[in-house]
Amino acid sequence: MAKVFISYSHQDSGRVRPLAQALEGAGHTVWWDQHITGGDQFAHVIEQALDSAGVVVVVWTEASCLSSWVRDEAAAGRDSNRLVPICFDGCTEPLGFRQFQAIDFGRWNGRANSPALESLKQAISAKAVGSASALTVAPVPKAVARQMSAWLQTPFRIGAAVVVVLLAAAALLLVRTGLFASNDSMKAKVALGQFALISSDVPQSMSLAMHDEILAAFGTENAVAVTVAADSSGGRPERFLLGGSIRRDADALRFTVSLSDNLTGTVLWTRAFDRAAADVLATRQIAVAASQVVRCGLWGASAYPRRIPDEALSRYLHLCDEQWGGSPDDQRIFEAARRVTSVLPDFSFGWSALALAAVPLSHGIGSDAAAIRDEGLKAARRARKLDNENPEGYMAEAGLLPTNRFAEREELLMKAISVRPTECGCERTAYGDFLSSVGRMEEAIEQYQRAQAIMPLSPAVTLRLAHALYLSDREEEADRITLNMLTVWPDAVALRQVRVKSALWTKRYDEALAMLEEPGLHLTQSQIEALRATFEALRSNDSAAKAAAVVKLEEMARDSRRNDRLVVAALAAVGAESSAIEAAQRLIGARGHPAADVLFEPNLAAASGNPQYSALVSKLGLAHYWRTTKRLPDICRREATLSFCNVT
């Protein structure tokens, strides 16, 4: 009988349990992560079980398709010819696994005599026979595998001296990819310490809540792992300790979160969060914010081949704090990245952070923007030269390319996805942004969903996903995830604004008018008045009211400080096609290629037959991109007669 490893999402554990029991009843030795005992090192135990299994059964569901761990485990089974996929809910398997026929378990009732279960047993037996006769080898790092593949494709007439050179190169590559990494390289593990109650009237439950929320925020499927004690195994403690304190000040609470170096006692990063004492969401929001900074810093630093000095690591964590803390000052983030490269000139992720920080600044006008763009491009290329598996280097260079170079940008972003996965899913978000900017919304949704699986409580990722869903006429899904996120982040203004904007094509005018009356929407009075006039005109369908709304909107569109996606969408909704296209052109010119997604919002896409629209997509380089790559926007499925949809 076979040794079977079951890969699945924890959300499906209730359905997987009877499957494991059925396979055990058939005589197989079954491992699934319910076998992990307290104190076991989670990732290490899973890796051992996966390597020793003869068959890898992957349970595909909507949840598991979005799990990076399940995809990694499935890839291990696929690459070693041990994969047996099954499908519980008819979902589409992730790219890279669709060529394997999955056994349909959608109607399995848990019975041992089920045809689906019988098919699975036969598949397991067939794979077990194949794997038993195969030579067992240790897994090879991706970079090594690619290099070996290139060598295998060369002619076999190689002299002994060349073989020696190749072996030496392989050894060097193994060292650089980390198989024989120095013991001084940093491990991305954090011990979770206590949150001391400084004030006697702070309930003990508040400390326990912070502890649990941080564990949940870090999750179990990420590269940066958190343990529940400074020395959970009885041996050497983890290098990093995350803890803090909670104190009361009248009707407010101050939460202080700190990351320290256990070896030196140095506080590497700390931040204070002030919240109302009655704020029931405080612990969750603070845990998410802290986890984002720590995951950013330790994931990037773990790629450095040596131990990063405390001063340099503290600077890098400060940079992550600027990035993830929502700093409104792009120049400040840029300067923080410069300080990292000054103390660690051979740190790839310092240079890629500098390149990423240059992207928004490069979209300005003038010599400063051009100089920053050049500095950013040099930083991105240096990051890639230091570590060609650094996805941020490819992402940054893609963002710094001129607006019209869509094909090159896509190639770089696809490369970013193919190398080391980020801790934030940012490479998926970046590629989703690109796909939105070229009108491929359905594909963008898939990328945003994968990013959200990694950062499920990130308002920024949810905003992008919700927007793409609204644009794709999937408003029920968009409403659900938006409202769910607003229960955690009620002050996430951008999420509320995207709900207002979507009403321009979902025609929920009364709902939008009500939202405009709510406080804290962060719109100016002139914006609110223009949008109110727009929704009232659309509701009444009165031509004079629409004309009056157009006057207000055109005035805003002419002002670069007030021209935004809301203005463009509103102009298109009231039928001012030419004005909407002109406003879109100004918006893209000011904010760069990511703003091109405004062209594919339903009301403006309806104007795609307008000669001005065709002229704009040609000027931007979109028509050339569609024609040469044959990767057409979604609107070409509905309006195939459009000139830019003809690629023959």
PyMOL commands that set and color helices and strands:
alter all, ss='L'
color gray80, all
select helices_A, chain A and resi 10-25+33-35+42-52+62-65+68-79+115-132+142-152+160-177+204-218+282-301+310-324+330-343+348-362+367-386+391-400+406-418+426-437+441-454+459-471+475-488+493-506+509-516+525-540+543-557+565-573+577-591+593-600+602-605+611-620+622-629+635-638+643-645
alter helices_A, ss='H'
color red, helices_A
select strands_A, chain A and resi 3-7+29-31+55-60+83-87+103-104+189-197+225-227+240-249+252-261+267-276
alter strands_A, ss='S'
color yellow, strands_A
deselect
rebuild
show_as cartoon
